[in-house]
């Protein structure tokens, strides 16, 4: 299908970008601002829906010609979306982006690791796979992956417990996209997706929790088993396949077939997540009561290491920042803005370190640059 090029629009025309980061992503990520409901425990909320174009094979069987056509159709529609005042759409063609640019998008949780690598769920694929991501700026809350596991993955991510607001974001975007795209839908089964577990609403609700209290009181395994028993997926800071360094955990539903948006929202937002928040707050009360001196010593030592270390691995820095964050929200540390700690959770990651320093860094150089950044940002 051939369509005329969309008109030039300043909202979709990026300016110069810092090294290692696509143009338009110069700000700190909104979801790491440490604001919103229950932000003492909840770092961020994310809602993602999967959609596919009618008349095209799923990504698992689509040929390259199909994938190119899907990409072009979705890109044109995304770049023609109506925007609010001051907003614009940033489009990044991932097959043309540098590796460090793709890594920065992963670190900002705008694309998945598989999307960055061009890997499909079948395992095939490569970095020259036709795929992209659209990000609505300047808030950077809403983004769309094109040609990931499904043709379209719409997501909204916000600071604090804000699942309902995120769902409203993606619902609005879904409605706008459907005005110009024919989406695969079955009257009985709902929206059709590449993975059967997503059929129906195609909805995935996810909340990132900071659970150092449960870890330090030895109750985390019990809470994790309870979450698994309730059919939830538990992942690390960067999602599937990542470690939960710093005791940051992403918790999400695993299946959508046979469940409405309202039911999924009620289960996670009104029942499961409040229960997990309650467990963590109770564990922190124990630490700040019976074990206050020991906890204060632990978080103070973590801050001291970050202020004086000369070499830091990413995993070590995440653990230390997680402890400092506990000290801040628990009232044990004064004079350290929580927003600065949240900014470091992103700044210490490899691609963002390279963006900050303006050069490619080898592993040893990254450890040195990471420590230098922590010393500078957390100086008394």
C-alpha positions as CSV (number, residue, x, y, z in Angstrom):
1,X,0.0,0.0,0.0
2,X,1.4,3.4,-1.0
3,X,0.5,6.6,0.9
4,X,1.8,10.2,0.5
5,X,4.4,11.4,2.9
6,X,3.0,13.1,6.0
7,X,3.5,16.9,6.1
8,X,6.5,18.2,8.0
9,X,5.6,19.0,11.5
10,X,7.9,20.6,14.1
11,X,6.5,18.3,16.7
12,X,8.1,15.4,15.0
13,X,11.4,17.0,14.0
14,X,14.0,16.4,16.7
15,X,16.9,18.7,17.3
16,X,20.5,17.8,18.2
17,X,20.9,15.0,20.8
18,X,23.5,14.4,23.4
19,X,25.9,11.5,22.7
20,X,24.3,8.2,23.3
21,X,20.7,9.4,23.5
22,X,18.1,10.1,20.8
23,X,17.1,13.7,20.4
24,X,14.4,14.9,22.7
25,X,15.2,12.7,25.7
26,X,17.4,15.2,27.4
27,X,15.2,15.5,30.5
28,X,15.1,13.1,33.5
29,X,12.5,10.4,33.1
30,X,9.1,11.4,34.6
31,X,8.6,8.0,36.1
32,X,11.6,8.4,38.4
33,X,10.6,11.7,39.9
34,X,9.6,10.1,43.2
35,X,6.1,11.7,43.3
36,X,2.5,10.4,43.3
37,X,0.5,8.1,45.5
38,X,2.4,5.6,47.8
39,X,5.7,6.9,46.4
40,X,7.5,5.8,49.5
41,X,7.1,2.2,48.2
42,X,5.9,2.5,44.6
43,X,8.5,3.9,42.2
44,X,6.3,3.8,39.1
45,X,3.2,2.4,37.4
46,X,3.0,1.2,33.8
47,X,0.2,0.0,31.6
48,X,0.9,-1.7,28.3
49,X,-1.5,-3.0,25.6
50,X,-0.7,-5.2,22.7
51,X,-2.3,-4.7,19.3
52,X,-1.8,-6.1,15.8
53,X,-2.9,-5.0,12.3
54,X,-5.6,-7.0,10.6
55,X,-4.6,-8.7,7.4
56,X,-0.9,-9.2,8.4
57,X,0.8,-12.2,10.0
58,X,1.9,-12.0,13.6
59,X,5.6,-11.1,14.0
60,X,6.5,-14.7,14.6
61,X,5.6,-15.6,11.0
62,X,5.7,-12.3,9.2
63,X,8.2,-12.0,6.4
64,X,10.5,-9.0,6.0
65,X,8.2,-7.4,3.4
66,X,5.3,-7.7,5.8
67,X,7.4,-6.2,8.7
68,X,8.5,-3.3,6.5
69,X,4.9,-2.5,5.5
70,X,3.7,-2.8,9.1
71,X,6.4,-0.5,10.2
72,X,5.5,2.1,7.6
73,X,1.8,2.0,8.2
74,X,2.2,2.4,12.0
75,X,4.9,5.1,11.7
76,X,2.7,7.2,9.5
77,X,-0.3,6.9,11.8
78,X,1.8,7.7,14.9
79,X,3.3,10.8,13.3
80,X,-0.1,12.0,12.3
81,X,-1.6,11.8,15.9
82,X,-3.1,15.0,17.2
83,X,-0.9,16.5,20.0
84,X,-1.7,18.8,22.9
85,X,0.0,22.1,23.3
86,X,3.8,21.8,23.6
87,X,3.7,18.1,22.7
88,X,5.4,16.3,19.8
89,X,6.1,12.8,18.7
90,X,9.7,11.6,18.6
91,X,10.2,8.7,16.2
92,X,13.4,6.5,16.5
93,X,14.1,4.0,13.7
94,X,15.9,1.4,15.8
95,X,17.5,-0.4,12.9
96,X,19.3,2.9,12.1
97,X,20.1,3.9,15.7
98,X,23.5,3.3,17.3
99,X,23.8,0.6,19.9
100,X,24.2,3.1,22.7
101,X,21.1,5.0,21.6
102,X,19.1,1.8,21.8
103,X,20.6,1.0,25.2
104,X,19.5,4.4,26.5
105,X,15.9,3.7,25.4
106,X,16.0,0.4,27.3
107,X,17.4,2.1,30.4
108,X,14.6,4.7,30.2
109,X,12.1,1.7,29.9
110,X,10.8,3.0,26.5
111,X,11.7,-0.3,24.7
112,X,12.4,-3.8,25.7
113,X,15.9,-5.5,25.5
114,X,14.6,-7.8,22.8
115,X,13.3,-4.8,20.8
116,X,16.7,-3.1,21.1
117,X,18.4,-6.3,19.8
118,X,15.8,-6.9,17.1
119,X,15.0,-10.3,18.6
120,X,11.6,-11.8,18.2
121,X,10.0,-14.2,20.7
122,X,11.0,-17.1,18.3
123,X,14.7,-16.1,18.8
124,X,15.3,-15.0,15.2
125,X,16.1,-11.5,14.2
126,X,19.0,-9.1,14.2
127,X,19.8,-5.4,14.8
128,X,18.8,-4.5,11.2
129,X,15.2,-5.7,11.8
130,X,12.7,-3.0,10.7
131,X,11.3,-1.6,13.9
132,X,10.9,1.6,15.8
133,X,9.5,3.5,18.8
134,X,7.4,6.6,19.0
135,X,7.7,8.7,22.2
136,X,5.4,11.6,23.1
137,X,7.4,14.4,24.4
138,X,8.1,16.3,26.6
139,X,6.6,14.2,29.4
140,X,7.9,10.9,28.0
141,X,5.1,9.1,29.7
142,X,3.5,7.5,26.6
143,X,5.4,5.5,24.0
144,X,4.7,2.9,21.3
145,X,7.0,0.1,20.2
146,X,6.4,-1.1,16.6
147,X,7.4,-4.6,15.5
148,X,8.3,-6.0,18.9
149,X,6.5,-9.2,19.8
150,X,3.3,-7.7,18.5
151,X,2.9,-5.1,15.7
152,X,2.1,-2.4,18.3
153,X,2.9,-2.2,22.0
154,X,1.4,0.9,23.6
155,X,2.5,1.9,27.0
156,X,2.2,4.7,29.6
157,X,4.5,4.9,32.6
158,X,4.1,7.4,35.5
159,X,5.6,8.0,38.9
160,X,4.0,6.5,42.0
161,X,0.8,4.4,42.1
162,X,-1.0,5.6,39.0
163,X,-2.4,2.6,37.2
164,X,-5.7,4.1,36.4
165,X,-4.1,7.3,35.0
166,X,-1.8,5.1,32.9
167,X,-4.8,3.1,31.6
168,X,-6.6,6.3,30.6
169,X,-3.4,7.4,28.7
170,X,-3.2,4.2,26.6
171,X,-7.0,4.0,26.1
172,X,-6.9,7.5,24.5
173,X,-4.0,6.5,22.3
174,X,-5.6,3.3,21.3
175,X,-8.7,5.1,20.2
176,X,-6.7,7.5,18.1
177,X,-4.7,4.8,16.5
178,X,-7.8,2.8,15.6
179,X,-9.2,5.7,13.7
180,X,-6.5,5.2,11.1
181,X,-5.5,1.5,11.5
182,X,-7.5,-1.7,11.2
183,X,-6.6,-3.7,14.3
184,X,-7.0,-7.5,14.6
185,X,-10.1,-8.2,16.7
186,X,-12.3,-11.2,17.2
187,X,-15.9,-10.7,18.5
188,X,-15.5,-13.6,20.9
189,X,-11.9,-13.6,22.0
190,X,-11.2,-9.8,21.8
191,X,-7.9,-8.3,20.5
192,X,-5.7,-11.0,18.9
193,X,-2.0,-11.1,19.9
194,X,1.1,-13.2,19.1
195,X,1.1,-14.7,22.6
196,X,-2.1,-16.5,23.7
197,X,-1.7,-15.2,27.2
198,X,-2.3,-11.6,26.0
199,X,-5.4,-12.4,23.9
200,X,-8.5,-10.4,25.0
201,X,-7.7,-7.0,26.3
202,X,-4.0,-7.3,25.5
203,X,-3.5,-5.5,28.8
204,X,-0.4,-5.7,31.0
205,X,-0.4,-3.8,34.3
206,X,2.9,-3.4,36.0
207,X,4.1,-1.6,39.2
208,X,7.7,-1.1,40.3
209,X,8.0,-1.5,44.0
210,X,11.0,-0.8,46.3
211,X,11.0,-3.6,48.9
212,X,14.2,-3.2,51.1
213,X,12.2,-3.7,54.3
214,X,11.0,-7.1,53.3
215,X,14.5,-8.1,52.2
216,X,16.2,-6.9,55.4
217,X,13.6,-8.6,57.7
218,X,13.8,-11.9,55.7
219,X,10.2,-11.8,54.6
220,X,10.7,-11.1,50.9
221,X,10.7,-14.8,49.8
222,X,7.3,-15.3,51.4
223,X,5.9,-12.2,49.7
224,X,7.4,-13.3,46.4
225,X,5.8,-16.8,46.7
226,X,2.4,-15.2,47.5
227,X,2.7,-13.0,44.4
228,X,3.5,-16.1,42.2
229,X,0.6,-18.0,43.6
230,X,-1.7,-15.1,42.6
231,X,-0.5,-15.5,39.0
232,X,1.8,-12.5,39.0
233,X,5.2,-12.1,37.2
234,X,8.0,-10.7,39.3
235,X,11.0,-9.1,37.5
236,X,13.9,-6.8,38.2
237,X,14.5,-3.1,37.6
238,X,14.8,-3.5,33.8
239,X,12.0,-6.0,33.4
240,X,12.3,-9.6,32.0
241,X,15.6,-11.3,32.6
242,X,17.0,-8.5,34.8
243,X,18.1,-8.7,38.4
244,X,16.3,-7.0,41.3
245,X,19.4,-5.0,42.3
246,X,18.6,-2.5,45.1
247,X,15.4,-4.5,45.9
248,X,13.5,-2.9,43.0
249,X,10.9,-5.3,41.7
250,X,8.4,-5.1,38.8
251,X,5.2,-6.9,39.5
252,X,2.6,-7.5,36.7
253,X,-0.3,-9.7,35.6
254,X,0.6,-12.6,33.3
255,X,-2.7,-13.4,31.5
256,X,-5.6,-11.3,30.1
257,X,-7.8,-13.9,28.3
258,X,-11.3,-13.9,29.9
259,X,-10.6,-10.9,32.1
260,X,-11.9,-7.4,31.5
261,X,-9.8,-4.2,32.0
262,X,-11.9,-3.4,35.1
263,X,-11.3,-6.8,36.7
264,X,-7.5,-6.7,36.0
265,X,-7.4,-3.2,37.4
266,X,-9.3,-4.2,40.5
267,X,-7.2,-7.2,41.2
268,X,-3.9,-5.4,41.0
269,X,-4.6,-1.8,41.9
270,X,-7.2,-2.3,44.6
271,X,-6.2,-5.6,46.1
272,X,-2.7,-7.0,45.4
273,X,-0.5,-3.9,45.3
274,X,-2.0,-2.3,48.4
275,X,-1.4,-5.6,50.2
276,X,2.3,-5.6,49.1
277,X,2.6,-1.9,50.1
278,X,1.2,-2.8,53.5
279,X,3.7,-5.7,53.9
280,X,6.6,-3.4,53.1
281,X,5.5,-0.6,55.3
282,X,5.1,-3.0,58.2
283,X,8.6,-4.4,57.6
284,X,10.0,-0.9,57.6
285,X,8.3,-0.1,60.9
286,X,10.1,-3.1,62.4
287,X,13.5,-1.8,61.1
288,X,12.8,1.7,62.3
289,X,11.6,0.4,65.7
290,X,13.5,-2.6,67.1
291,X,16.5,-2.3,64.7
292,X,16.7,1.5,64.2
293,X,20.3,1.9,65.1
294,X,21.5,-1.0,63.0
295,X,19.3,0.2,60.0
296,X,20.6,3.8,60.5
297,X,24.2,2.4,60.4
298,X,23.5,0.4,57.2
299,X,22.1,3.3,55.3
300,X,24.7,5.8,56.5
301,X,27.5,3.4,55.4
302,X,25.8,3.1,52.0
303,X,25.7,6.9,51.6
304,X,29.3,7.1,52.8
305,X,30.4,4.6,50.2
306,X,28.6,6.4,47.4
307,X,30.2,9.7,48.5
308,X,33.8,8.4,48.6
309,X,34.1,5.3,46.3
310,X,36.4,5.5,43.3
311,X,35.1,2.4,41.5
312,X,31.5,1.2,41.4
313,X,29.8,-1.5,39.4
314,X,26.2,-0.8,38.3
315,X,24.8,-3.6,40.6
316,X,26.7,-2.4,43.6
317,X,25.6,1.2,43.0
318,X,22.0,0.1,42.7
319,X,22.2,-1.7,46.0
320,X,23.7,1.3,47.7
321,X,21.2,3.7,46.2
322,X,18.4,1.5,47.3
323,X,19.6,1.6,50.9
324,X,20.0,5.4,50.7
325,X,16.5,5.7,49.4
326,X,15.3,3.6,52.4
327,X,17.1,6.0,54.7
328,X,15.5,9.1,53.1
329,X,11.9,7.9,53.2
330,X,12.5,6.4,56.7
331,X,13.7,9.8,58.0
332,X,17.2,8.5,58.8
333,X,19.1,10.7,56.4
334,X,18.8,14.5,56.1
335,X,20.0,16.7,53.2
336,X,19.8,14.2,50.4
337,X,17.0,14.9,47.9
338,X,15.2,11.8,46.9
339,X,14.9,13.1,43.3
340,X,18.7,13.1,43.1
341,X,18.8,9.5,44.2
342,X,16.2,8.6,41.6
343,X,18.1,10.4,38.9
344,X,21.2,8.4,39.7
345,X,19.2,5.1,39.3
346,X,19.2,6.1,35.6
347,X,22.4,8.1,35.4
348,X,24.6,5.2,36.6
349,X,23.4,2.9,33.8
350,X,26.0,2.3,31.0
351,X,24.4,4.2,28.1
352,X,23.5,7.2,30.3
353,X,27.0,7.3,31.7
354,X,28.3,7.6,28.2
355,X,25.7,10.3,27.5
356,X,26.8,12.3,30.6
357,X,30.6,11.9,29.8
358,X,30.1,12.4,26.1
359,X,32.3,9.4,25.1
360,X,32.3,5.6,24.8
361,X,33.5,4.0,28.0
362,X,35.1,0.6,28.6
363,X,34.0,-1.4,31.7
364,X,36.8,-0.1,33.9
365,X,36.2,3.5,32.8
366,X,32.4,3.1,33.5
367,X,33.2,2.0,37.0
368,X,35.3,5.1,37.6
369,X,32.8,7.4,35.9
370,X,29.9,5.9,37.9
371,X,31.7,6.5,41.2
372,X,32.6,10.1,40.1
373,X,29.0,10.8,39.2
374,X,27.8,9.5,42.6
375,X,30.4,11.5,44.4
376,X,29.4,14.7,42.6
377,X,25.6,14.2,42.9
378,X,25.6,13.2,46.5
379,X,28.2,15.5,47.9
380,X,27.3,17.0,51.3
